[in-house]
Amino acid sequence: MATYCGHCGAANEGGAFCVACGRALAAAPDPASTQPGAPTPTQQLPAQPGASYDDGGSESPERTVIRKPSTQPPPPSSAQAWNPPPPPSPAPAYSQPGWSPQPPPPQGPPQGPPQGPPQGPPQQDWQQQWGQPAPQQPRTNPFHTWPVSDYVRDAVAALVLLCTLGMPWDLNSEAGFSLDVFNHAGERFWVVIAALLSIASLAVPYLAKAGVVGGWGPTHVRLLKLGLNAPLLLSVLVAVVLELVHVADDLEGGLGSGVAAALAGVALAVQPRQAEEEPQHADDRLWNAVARSLYAATVGLTLLLAIGWLAHGAVSDEVDVFDPFTVFLATVVVLPLTALAMVGYPVFQLLAGARTAGWRRVLATTGATVVVVALLALASDHAGLFFWPEVEKWNGYALRGVPTGGILLLGAAAAMAVSRAQQRATQAPDALTDWGGTVAAALQVSALGSGLTALAVVLFTVEADGKGAPITVAVLLLLAAGAAGFGLTLVRDLRTNRVLLLGLLGGIVVVGFVVLGVANSDDSLAAFNTGYAAAAYLALPGLAAYALLAPPEVRRTLGPLVQGRPQQPQQPYGQAPQPPQQGWPQPPQPPQGGYQQPPPPGGGWGPPPG
């Protein structure tokens, strides 16, 4: 009869120990007669020699072993075939002797993206293999390489085009002789639409760079910008044609300061930016030719308008410009002559003279100042700090009986003077020569403008019987002109005289503000605060100060503005001071371990002598 082991359930045909587990056999009840969950009865086994027991006690023939209920599954019944448990599986190959241990295979999905690019279609294979979307490639800013100067040009162009809508465009014949005899550019719907299109043209390079329209190149950008600015150029051309048609009529046609501002905005909008330029700069010849033509046309138009004003006064019965004669001379000096000096002299230097960047910057500063003054002159119902004729007539006559200032092309000439092509055409060999020439040119034109304005005020003072305000203004302007002339003698040594030059320039600006205040206190002097006068004693000294302070090359070459005393480096606490490299010899320092007495002669140590 087969006996089943109470520990492992193996069948045994006889003997006292299980052939499977080696433990002592106990009489196991028949599985069919055993109730589930019933405890195994206590059995007493005879002692066997050499047997071992679970409780670790000594062998004793009379020992009674109390066994706990077996946790193994019950043996199969007699009706079912009992199969012994399968032998343990052999150890894997990498755990056998002679094999190097290998890491076990990973359990579960990976915790991060796989190393290396996925094979096949990236998005689908990544999701199928790793169960998560593929990482997106980082997107770079397409405009991170664009220089700041391009953004500044776009911002200034947009500002000028927006200011155009609030400036005078042409005469309003229905108003008659009154202060509001002109139509604003914003009252002409075609000018408004054209100005908005010009502003939209500034966004074309950004759209092309962002890839909004594929396949766009520099040629497409250039042509589209020109096309969007063409309506505003056409509006200016229409205003010029209307003025030529009504040139003999003082209340028809006319060219307002808004026309000049529109031309300046177009010139800023269409010129190439640094990020749009080709490496060969093949267009420089075209843009330089346009700039030189505008320079010459600006001076020629100013001279032509001055001659027309004199001819109109000579033949007209309505206006007598020659009486009184001193006022006539003052009027000639304050506008036509000052304009020719402050615009014609830099243009001459650019076309036939030195052709340096300093004269280009002076022309740009003067033209920009005149356009800004023409805008500010409209403030406070034409009673602001500055004066400028709202509308010009090409017969030389402007409102209020003063000649025109030739502003039509001046703004566009100033805009072309700052173009990239002109910057390369007037580039200096070194920065100090470049910006030093700018200081000298600005001081020359400032002295000319202040001196001519002071002469006009003196001529007017003769007719005004020596009033206090004109005399004060004349003295202050002569002082500003003298300071500018003295500053020219200091430009030769900028390293030594830079602080003194900055002091002179600051004094000229202070005198200019005082002149503005005193002239506005007397209505008879309001016409002397023109754009050219403001450029002479405010803008050009500011340009010279900028040339001495702002450019990094100048600051590196000339050094700091104020030389301070060199500070001695502080030694950390507890560290011996380092000996100076130069100077008086220092006393010997004691050794770090303290002073030691030399050994006595003859070797060995002994008591001191005596």
C-alpha distance (Angstrom), angle and dihedral (degrees) to the residues before:
residue distance angle dihedral
M1 . . .
A2 3.76 . .
T3 3.76 118.2 .
Y4 3.81 120.7 -153.1
C5 3.76 121.2 -142.0
G6 3.77 113.8 -117.0
H7 3.79 91.7 -143.6
C8 3.78 107.6 45.6
G9 3.82 101.4 8.9
A10 3.80 94.5 -123.7
A11 3.80 117.7 152.4
N12 3.83 117.1 -114.9
E13 3.82 126.0 -170.2
G14 3.77 94.8 -155.1
G15 3.76 145.3 -36.8
A16 3.77 133.2 86.7
F17 3.80 98.7 -91.9
C18 3.81 132.5 57.8
V19 3.75 113.6 -105.4
A20 3.82 90.2 -147.2
C21 3.79 105.4 45.6
G22 3.85 101.6 13.8
R23 3.76 94.6 -128.1
A24 3.78 125.4 133.1
L25 3.75 112.5 -84.8
A26 3.75 120.4 -117.4
A27 3.72 126.0 -168.8
A28 3.78 104.1 -95.3
P29 3.77 116.2 -160.1
D30 3.72 120.5 -117.7
P31 3.78 109.4 -85.5
A32 3.76 92.2 -133.2
S33 3.79 93.3 55.9
T34 3.77 96.7 43.1
Q35 3.77 117.3 97.2
P36 3.74 116.9 -134.4
G37 3.74 112.8 -98.5
A38 3.84 93.9 12.3
P39 3.78 114.5 139.1
T40 3.76 120.4 -111.0
P41 3.86 110.2 -105.2
T42 3.71 120.1 -112.4
Q43 3.74 112.9 -101.2
Q44 3.80 132.2 -167.9
L45 3.77 115.6 -142.1
P46 3.77 125.9 -164.7
A47 3.72 116.6 -113.2
Q48 3.77 116.0 -97.7
P49 3.72 124.0 -156.8
G50 3.80 112.0 -106.1
A51 3.75 93.5 9.6
S52 3.78 123.4 145.7
Y53 3.75 126.8 -149.7
D54 3.74 133.2 -148.9
D55 3.79 95.9 -122.1
G56 3.80 92.4 58.2
G57 3.85 93.7 -122.7
S58 3.76 125.4 144.0
E59 3.76 121.5 -89.5
S60 3.81 113.1 -89.5
P61 3.78 127.1 167.3
E62 3.74 91.8 -140.9
R63 3.83 96.5 44.2
T64 3.74 115.4 131.0
V65 3.82 116.4 -147.9
I66 3.77 118.3 -153.6
R67 3.81 107.6 -157.7
K68 3.79 124.4 -161.9
P69 3.76 122.3 -125.6
S70 3.78 110.7 -78.1
T71 3.75 117.5 -108.5
Q72 3.80 91.8 -158.5
P73 3.79 119.3 102.8
P74 3.78 113.5 -92.7
P75 3.81 117.5 -97.1
P76 3.76 116.7 -97.5
S77 3.73 120.0 -91.0
S78 3.77 122.6 -105.1
A79 3.77 90.1 -103.0
Q80 3.79 92.0 60.2
A81 3.77 126.8 62.7
W82 3.76 111.8 -116.0
N83 3.76 115.5 -139.0
P84 3.75 118.4 -164.7
P85 3.79 117.2 -122.0
P86 3.79 114.6 -88.2
P87 3.77 116.8 -98.8
P88 3.80 115.9 -100.9
S89 3.79 114.7 -84.7
P90 3.79 116.5 -106.4
A91 3.77 118.9 -99.4
P92 3.80 116.5 -93.9
A93 3.76 118.5 -92.9
Y94 3.80 95.2 -108.7
S95 3.85 90.2 58.5
Q96 3.81 94.4 54.1
P97 3.79 119.0 100.6
G98 3.77 112.1 -84.8
W99 3.81 95.1 32.3
S100 3.77 123.8 106.1
P101 3.79 113.4 -125.6
Q102 3.80 114.5 -100.9
P103 3.79 126.7 -161.3
P104 3.76 115.6 -103.1
P105 3.79 118.2 -104.7
P106 3.82 114.5 -87.3
Q107 3.74 117.5 -93.6
G108 3.81 118.9 -137.2
P109 3.80 129.1 -8.6
P110 3.82 119.4 -32.1
Q111 3.77 117.4 -90.6
G112 3.83 96.2 -136.1
P113 3.78 141.4 19.1
P114 3.81 116.5 -63.5
Q115 3.76 120.9 -97.9
G116 3.77 112.3 -101.9
P117 3.80 130.5 13.9
P118 3.82 116.5 -52.3
Q119 3.78 117.6 -110.4
G120 3.78 122.0 -118.4
P121 3.79 124.9 9.0
P122 3.82 102.0 -1.2
Q123 3.78 102.0 -146.0
Q124 3.83 98.6 43.9
D125 3.83 97.6 39.2
W126 3.80 92.0 45.4
Q127 3.77 92.2 53.1
Q128 3.79 93.2 44.3
Q129 3.79 93.8 46.9
W130 3.78 102.5 37.9
G131 3.80 104.1 19.1
Q132 3.81 95.6 -126.9
P133 3.83 135.1 89.5
A134 3.78 119.4 -89.4
P135 3.83 115.8 -99.5
Q136 3.81 115.8 -101.4
Q137 3.77 119.6 -118.1
P138 3.85 112.1 -111.6
R139 3.80 112.6 -101.1
T140 3.78 117.0 -136.8
N141 3.79 125.8 -147.4
P142 3.83 106.5 -103.5
F143 3.82 90.8 -152.1
H144 3.80 99.3 51.9
T145 3.82 91.5 102.7
W146 3.81 95.5 50.4
P147 3.81 113.4 110.2
V148 3.78 121.5 -119.6
S149 3.81 90.8 -119.8
D150 3.82 90.2 69.0
Y151 3.79 91.7 56.0
V152 3.81 90.3 47.1
R153 3.81 91.7 52.2
D154 3.80 91.8 49.7
A155 3.80 92.1 48.0
V156 3.83 93.3 48.8
A157 3.81 91.6 46.6
A158 3.81 91.8 51.4
L159 3.82 91.0 47.5
V160 3.82 93.0 50.5
L161 3.81 91.9 48.3
L162 3.80 91.7 50.0
C163 3.82 92.0 48.1
T164 3.79 88.4 53.1
L165 3.80 90.5 70.5
G166 3.81 91.6 61.8
M167 3.79 97.0 46.5
P168 3.85 129.7 86.7
W169 3.80 115.4 -84.3
D170 3.83 106.8 177.9
L171 3.81 142.8 -24.1
N172 3.78 123.9 -68.9
S173 3.80 106.9 -141.9
E174 3.80 93.2 -169.0
A175 3.82 93.7 63.8
G176 3.80 96.0 61.2
F177 3.79 119.0 -162.3
S178 3.78 103.4 -13.9
L179 3.76 137.5 113.2
D180 3.80 91.4 -97.6
V181 3.79 98.5 57.3
F182 3.79 97.5 128.5
N183 3.76 137.7 74.1
H184 3.77 118.3 -124.1
A185 3.78 118.1 -126.3
G186 3.79 88.0 -118.5
E187 3.82 89.0 62.8
R188 3.82 91.0 61.6
F189 3.80 107.0 77.3
W190 3.80 93.8 -159.4
V191 3.79 90.1 55.0
V192 3.81 90.9 50.9
I193 3.81 92.7 51.3
A194 3.79 92.3 45.4
A195 3.81 92.5 49.1
L196 3.81 91.5 50.8
L197 3.80 90.5 50.7
S198 3.80 89.9 51.7
I199 3.79 90.0 51.4
A200 3.82 89.4 49.5
S201 3.81 89.7 53.8
L202 3.80 88.9 67.0
A203 3.83 89.4 68.0
V204 3.82 94.9 55.0
P205 3.84 96.7 87.8
Y206 3.80 90.8 48.2
L207 3.81 92.3 51.8
A208 3.79 91.1 48.4
K209 3.80 92.3 48.3
A210 3.81 91.8 48.8
G211 3.81 90.5 53.9
V212 3.79 96.0 -120.0
V213 3.80 89.3 144.1
G214 3.77 112.9 32.6
G215 3.77 120.8 -134.2
W216 3.79 97.1 26.1
G217 3.77 115.0 146.0
P218 3.80 136.5 179.5
T219 3.81 91.4 -81.8
H220 3.81 93.0 55.6
V221 3.80 91.4 47.6
R222 3.80 92.7 49.2
L223 3.81 94.3 48.3
L224 3.80 94.0 46.2
K225 3.82 91.9 49.7
L226 3.78 90.9 51.0
G227 3.80 90.7 48.0
L228 3.79 93.4 51.5
N229 3.82 91.9 49.1
A230 3.81 94.2 46.2
P231 3.86 94.7 85.1
L232 3.80 92.3 57.9
L233 3.79 91.1 47.4
L234 3.79 88.0 50.5
S235 3.82 90.3 51.5
V236 3.80 90.0 53.1
L237 3.79 90.5 48.9
V238 3.82 90.6 51.7
A239 3.83 90.3 52.0
V240 3.81 90.6 51.1
V241 3.82 92.0 49.2
L242 3.81 91.3 50.2
E243 3.79 89.9 51.0
L244 3.78 91.4 51.6
V245 3.80 90.3 49.9
H246 3.84 92.1 50.9
V247 3.79 97.7 32.8
A248 3.83 92.7 126.3
D249 3.82 93.5 48.6
D250 3.79 114.5 83.6
L251 3.84 93.2 -158.7
E252 3.80 100.8 43.9
G253 3.77 131.7 71.4
G254 3.75 113.2 -3.7
L255 3.78 131.5 158.9
G256 3.78 115.8 -112.5
S257 3.77 127.4 -155.2
G258 3.80 88.1 -103.2
V259 3.81 89.2 70.3
A260 3.80 89.9 57.7
A261 3.81 91.1 47.1
A262 3.82 90.3 50.5
L263 3.81 91.3 53.5
A264 3.80 90.5 48.4
G265 3.81 91.1 51.1
V266 3.81 92.2 49.5
A267 3.81 91.5 48.9
L268 3.81 90.0 52.5
A269 3.80 93.0 45.5
V270 3.81 100.1 49.8
Q271 3.82 100.5 41.9
P272 3.83 113.6 100.8
R273 3.78 119.8 -99.3
Q274 3.78 123.8 -135.8
A275 3.83 92.4 -107.5
E276 3.83 91.4 52.1
E277 3.78 97.9 49.5
E278 3.76 123.5 109.1
P279 3.81 117.7 -124.5
Q280 3.81 91.9 -116.4
H281 3.84 93.7 52.0
A282 3.78 90.0 -141.1
D283 3.82 92.4 166.0
D284 3.79 95.6 58.3
R285 3.79 93.0 94.4
L286 3.82 91.3 55.4
W287 3.79 95.7 46.8
N288 3.81 93.1 44.4
A289 3.80 89.8 52.1
V290 3.82 90.4 50.9
A291 3.80 90.9 49.0
R292 3.81 94.5 49.6
S293 3.80 91.0 47.4
L294 3.80 91.1 52.5
Y295 3.82 91.4 48.8
A296 3.79 92.6 53.3
A297 3.82 93.7 42.0
T298 3.82 91.4 51.8
V299 3.80 93.2 55.2
G300 3.80 92.6 41.8
L301 3.81 93.0 50.6
T302 3.81 91.7 48.5
L303 3.79 91.0 51.6
L304 3.81 91.8 45.3
L305 3.81 92.4 51.6
A306 3.81 91.3 50.0
I307 3.81 90.8 52.5
G308 3.81 90.3 46.2
W309 3.80 91.1 52.0
L310 3.81 90.9 53.3
A311 3.82 91.8 46.8
H312 3.80 92.5 47.3
G313 3.80 91.1 51.4
A314 3.78 91.2 49.2
V315 3.81 96.9 52.8
S316 3.78 101.9 30.1
D317 3.78 120.9 95.0
E318 3.79 93.4 -164.8
V319 3.78 98.8 60.6
D320 3.80 126.6 39.4
V321 3.78 106.2 -166.2
F322 3.81 94.9 173.4
D323 3.77 98.3 62.6
P324 2.98 117.4 111.8
F325 3.76 93.4 24.7
T326 3.82 97.5 -152.5
V327 3.80 90.3 54.8
F328 3.79 88.7 49.0
L329 3.81 90.4 53.7
A330 3.79 91.1 47.1
T331 3.82 90.2 51.4
V332 3.77 92.0 49.3
V333 3.79 91.3 50.7
V334 3.78 98.7 43.9
L335 3.81 97.7 54.1
P336 3.82 118.9 11.0
L337 3.79 98.2 31.4
T338 3.80 95.5 40.4
A339 3.81 90.6 47.1
L340 3.79 92.1 51.2
A341 3.79 91.2 48.3
M342 3.81 97.7 46.6
V343 3.82 96.0 40.0
G344 3.78 104.2 24.4
Y345 3.81 95.6 50.6
P346 3.85 95.4 54.2
V347 3.82 89.8 43.4
F348 3.79 90.3 52.4
Q349 3.79 90.3 51.2
L350 3.82 91.3 49.4
L351 3.80 95.6 47.4
A352 3.78 103.5 35.1
G353 3.78 108.2 0.9
A354 3.78 136.1 56.5
R355 3.85 95.0 -31.3
T356 3.77 92.4 -154.5
A357 3.78 131.9 151.2
G358 3.81 91.3 -110.3
W359 3.81 93.5 67.7
R360 3.79 90.5 44.2
R361 3.81 90.7 55.2
V362 3.81 91.6 46.3
L363 3.81 91.4 52.9
A364 3.80 91.7 47.5
T365 3.82 92.2 48.5
T366 3.80 93.7 48.2
G367 3.81 94.2 47.9
A368 3.79 93.6 46.3
T369 3.81 91.1 49.1
V370 3.81 92.2 52.5
V371 3.83 91.9 51.1
V372 3.81 91.9 48.1
V373 3.81 91.6 48.0
A374 3.81 89.8 50.3
L375 3.81 87.6 56.8
L376 3.82 95.2 44.5
A377 3.82 91.9 47.3
L378 3.81 88.5 71.9
A379 3.80 92.2 62.9
S380 3.81 122.7 108.5
D381 3.81 93.6 14.7
H382 3.80 93.0 -57.9
A383 3.81 91.9 -50.3
G384 3.81 98.5 105.9
L385 3.77 130.6 120.3
F386 3.81 94.7 -81.6
F387 3.76 138.5 50.2
W388 3.79 130.7 -144.7
P389 3.83 132.4 152.0
E390 3.80 109.0 -101.5
V391 3.82 94.9 -147.7
E392 3.80 130.3 20.0
K393 3.78 127.3 -147.7
W394 3.77 119.6 -153.4
N395 3.76 90.6 -137.3
G396 3.79 84.4 74.7
Y397 3.79 95.8 -106.5
A398 3.77 122.2 116.7
L399 3.75 131.3 178.7
R400 3.80 117.5 -73.5
G401 3.80 90.2 30.9
V402 3.83 98.3 -82.1
P403 3.80 126.3 124.4
T404 3.76 121.2 -104.7
G405 3.78 121.5 -99.0
G406 3.81 100.9 -137.9
I407 3.77 95.1 -113.8
L408 3.82 97.0 149.1
L409 3.81 96.8 90.4
L410 3.80 98.9 17.9
G411 3.81 94.8 86.7
A412 3.80 92.7 49.6
A413 3.81 91.0 47.6
A414 3.80 90.2 51.8
A415 3.81 90.3 49.8
M416 3.80 92.3 51.5
A417 3.80 90.8 47.7
V418 3.82 89.6 67.8
S419 3.81 95.2 46.7
R420 3.79 120.1 123.7
A421 3.79 92.5 -116.4
Q422 3.81 91.8 55.7
Q423 3.78 91.3 47.1
R424 3.79 90.6 57.3
A425 3.83 92.3 43.5
T426 3.83 92.4 55.9
Q427 3.80 99.4 36.6
A428 3.81 115.0 143.1
P429 3.81 124.7 -140.9
D430 3.80 93.7 -117.3
A431 3.78 135.8 17.1
L432 3.80 97.5 -119.7
T433 3.81 92.2 55.0
D434 3.79 90.2 45.7
W435 3.80 98.1 51.7
G436 3.81 93.7 34.0
G437 3.80 87.9 58.3
T438 3.80 88.4 50.3
V439 3.81 90.6 55.9
A440 3.81 91.7 49.1
A441 3.83 94.1 47.5
A442 3.81 92.6 47.1
L443 3.80 92.1 50.3
Q444 3.81 92.3 49.1
V445 3.80 94.7 51.8
S446 3.82 91.4 41.2
A447 3.79 90.7 54.8
L448 3.82 90.6 48.2
G449 3.79 94.3 49.4
S450 3.80 95.8 44.9
G451 3.80 92.8 45.3
L452 3.82 94.6 49.4
T453 3.80 91.8 46.7
A454 3.80 89.9 50.1
L455 3.84 89.3 50.9
A456 3.80 90.6 52.1
V457 3.82 90.7 50.5
V458 3.81 90.9 49.1
L459 3.81 91.0 52.3
F460 3.76 89.8 49.1
T461 3.81 90.9 48.0
V462 3.81 90.1 59.9
E463 3.79 89.4 59.8
A464 3.82 92.4 41.4
D465 3.83 91.9 58.5
G466 3.79 94.4 -116.7
K467 3.78 103.5 -59.5
G468 3.78 118.1 -173.5
A469 3.82 99.7 -116.2
P470 3.83 97.3 53.3
I471 3.79 91.4 47.5
T472 3.81 91.6 50.2
V473 3.80 91.8 49.2
A474 3.81 92.3 47.7
V475 3.81 92.4 50.4
L476 3.80 92.6 48.1
L477 3.80 92.9 48.8
L478 3.81 91.7 48.9
L479 3.80 88.0 50.6
A480 3.83 90.5 52.3
A481 3.81 91.8 48.3
G482 3.82 90.9 49.5
A483 3.82 91.8 49.6
A484 3.81 90.4 51.4
G485 3.80 91.0 49.1
F486 3.79 91.7 49.8
G487 3.80 89.9 49.1
L488 3.80 89.4 60.0
T489 3.80 89.5 66.1
L490 3.80 90.5 56.0
V491 3.79 97.6 53.1
R492 3.81 92.5 81.2
D493 3.81 91.4 74.5
L494 3.78 109.2 32.1
R495 3.80 94.0 166.5
T496 3.77 92.1 62.6
N497 3.80 102.1 30.6
R498 3.79 102.5 38.0
V499 3.81 95.6 105.0
L500 3.80 92.1 46.6
L501 3.81 90.5 48.4
L502 3.78 91.6 52.0
G503 3.79 89.5 50.9
L504 3.81 91.2 52.8
L505 3.80 92.0 48.0
G506 3.78 91.7 50.3
G507 3.80 89.7 50.2
I508 3.81 91.4 52.4
V509 3.81 91.0 52.4
V510 3.82 91.4 49.4
V511 3.82 90.2 50.2
G512 3.80 89.0 50.2
F513 3.79 93.1 55.8
V514 3.80 90.6 47.6
V515 3.81 89.4 51.9
L516 3.80 89.8 52.2
G517 3.77 91.6 52.3
V518 3.80 96.5 45.6
A519 3.83 93.9 44.3
N520 3.79 92.1 51.4
S521 3.79 90.5 52.7
D522 3.82 88.6 64.7
D523 3.81 118.0 53.0
S524 3.79 91.5 -153.7
L525 3.83 90.7 64.8
A526 3.80 98.1 48.3
A527 3.81 93.3 97.8
F528 3.80 91.8 60.8
N529 3.81 94.7 66.9
T530 3.78 93.8 81.3
G531 3.77 127.9 151.5
Y532 3.80 91.2 -97.6
A533 3.80 92.2 53.4
A534 3.81 91.1 48.9
A535 3.80 89.6 50.6
A536 3.81 90.9 50.4
Y537 3.81 99.5 54.1
L538 3.84 102.5 21.0
A539 3.81 116.0 24.1
L540 3.81 102.4 35.6
P541 3.83 94.9 48.0
G542 3.79 86.4 49.7
L543 3.81 89.7 52.9
A544 3.80 91.2 51.3
A545 3.82 91.7 49.3
Y546 3.80 89.7 49.9
A547 3.81 89.9 52.6
L548 3.80 90.5 54.6
L549 3.81 97.5 45.2
A550 3.78 114.9 23.2
P551 3.84 111.8 49.0
P552 3.82 110.1 89.7
E553 3.80 91.5 -143.3
V554 3.80 91.2 57.3
R555 3.79 92.6 47.9
R556 3.79 91.6 50.1
T557 3.81 92.1 47.9
L558 3.80 99.0 43.3
G559 3.78 96.3 34.8
P560 3.81 126.4 -143.4
L561 3.77 119.1 -16.6
V562 3.83 94.1 -123.3
Q563 3.79 120.0 33.6
G564 3.79 110.7 -138.0
R565 3.81 129.4 -163.1
P566 3.81 112.8 -88.9
Q567 3.76 111.3 -108.6
Q568 3.79 120.3 -130.2
P569 3.80 112.6 -121.8
Q570 3.78 112.2 -109.5
Q571 3.80 116.3 -120.0
P572 3.80 118.8 -135.7
Y573 3.77 116.5 -106.0
G574 3.79 112.7 -84.6
Q575 3.80 95.4 15.6
A576 3.77 119.9 118.9
P577 3.82 113.4 -115.0
Q578 3.77 116.3 -105.4
P579 3.81 115.9 -113.5
P580 3.82 112.7 -106.8
Q581 3.77 118.4 -105.7
Q582 3.78 94.4 -136.1
G583 3.78 136.0 19.4
W584 3.80 137.4 58.3
P585 3.81 117.6 -11.3
Q586 3.77 112.4 -95.1
P587 3.84 123.5 -132.1
P588 3.80 115.5 -99.3
Q589 3.76 114.0 -85.6
P590 3.83 120.6 -131.9
P591 3.79 116.2 -110.0
Q592 3.77 118.0 -96.3
G593 3.82 93.5 -111.3
G594 3.81 95.0 51.5
Y595 3.77 130.7 -105.4
Q596 3.81 116.8 -47.4
Q597 3.80 127.5 -161.7
P598 3.79 115.8 -121.3
P599 3.81 116.4 -114.0
P600 3.83 116.5 -96.0
P601 3.78 118.1 -101.8
G602 3.73 117.5 -90.9
G603 3.76 95.0 38.3
G604 3.77 129.1 -83.9
W605 3.73 130.7 54.4
G606 3.79 126.3 -80.3
P607 3.75 142.5 162.6
P608 3.76 118.2 -65.5
P609 3.80 115.2 -91.6
G610 3.76 118.7 -91.0
